[in-house]
Amino acid sequence: MIKDKIQSLLAEADTLQATNLDEVEALRIKYLSRKGIMNALMEEFRQVPPESKREIGQAINQLKETLQRRLTDLRESLECQADSSSDFDLTRTPYPIHLGSRHPLTIVRQQITDIFSRLGFILADGPEIEDDWHVFTSMNFPADHPARDMQDTFFIQRHPDIVLRTHTSSVQSRVMETTQPPIRVICPGRVYRNEAISARAHCFFHQVEGLYIDRHVTFADLKQVLLTFAREMFGPDTKIRLRPSYFPFTEPSAEMDISCHLCGGEGCAFCKHTGWVEILGCGMVDPAVLDANGIDSKEYTGYAFGMGVERIANLKYRVSDLRLFSENDVRFLTQFTSAQ
Ligand code: PHE
């Protein structure tokens, strides 16, 4: 009887075994190929009287599915064994686990902003694609200032009013136009200059700008804040010196040097035997800048300073080639660690 045959084949299907893939294939041929048992069964099925066709047909389908499933299971478990015996375990934890490291510029920027945060400065941000007003005009740059030249600044084609900001001082302007004093902000960010890329110059780099405006703010306040910063950043014995300088947006302006922390001020190749290295520009905010940005210069005074993050990172880590900071070579990046 065909019914009994199907029943015993069903029981048999569950017990099929194979020790390698060839044996699985042999089973497939035995049961499921053109000359196999299933096809023979289909031949027999033709003789089944019409009233039983439905019942027997379903049983045959069930048998076929059971056989297919059993053979697939056997094949997959054999393939899986083959993989693990060849040392290839996709579920294994990939030791040693390689942790990423922070970028040196991120570490240094964080250290700088941490120091100023402790002194009461809050973070401010602004766009890298800026308009002429915030980068130059509101910062007191005369119309014929060389920074406005295409040689120095990236302009957006067909929009001569739009530039890639050349300094983070544009954020000063954005803060002043929306906030009344007291203002005490620190503005980290990327800036762009039209320079040929070399070991010592790049077309983009990073700055941190500081701005403090209130009643009775003096140059002495600026000097003390910068001294505190230098000592926190480079160690308690660090000395500073301020040299007169010029920026359109500050008056008076100065450049700050720190005692070379590599030679302790004795003089070495790094500080070109002067004992000092320059780290930032600063000054008292020019009253014209306060007025242009909606702050009454008769009532308020302020100071500003700006430093290059790459420069500070170079001093800390002696990176000889600026390009290393943007090439993302892991052999360079993994040398820097930070608890932060
Ligand atoms: N913006 C100046 C620069 O890019 C730095 C600076 C900021 C100087 C604030 C004085 C005050 O070089």
Residues whose N, C-alpha, C, O or C-beta is under 5 A from the ligand:
A	BS01	LIG	T166 H167 S169 F247 T250 G281 C282 G283 A304 F305 G306
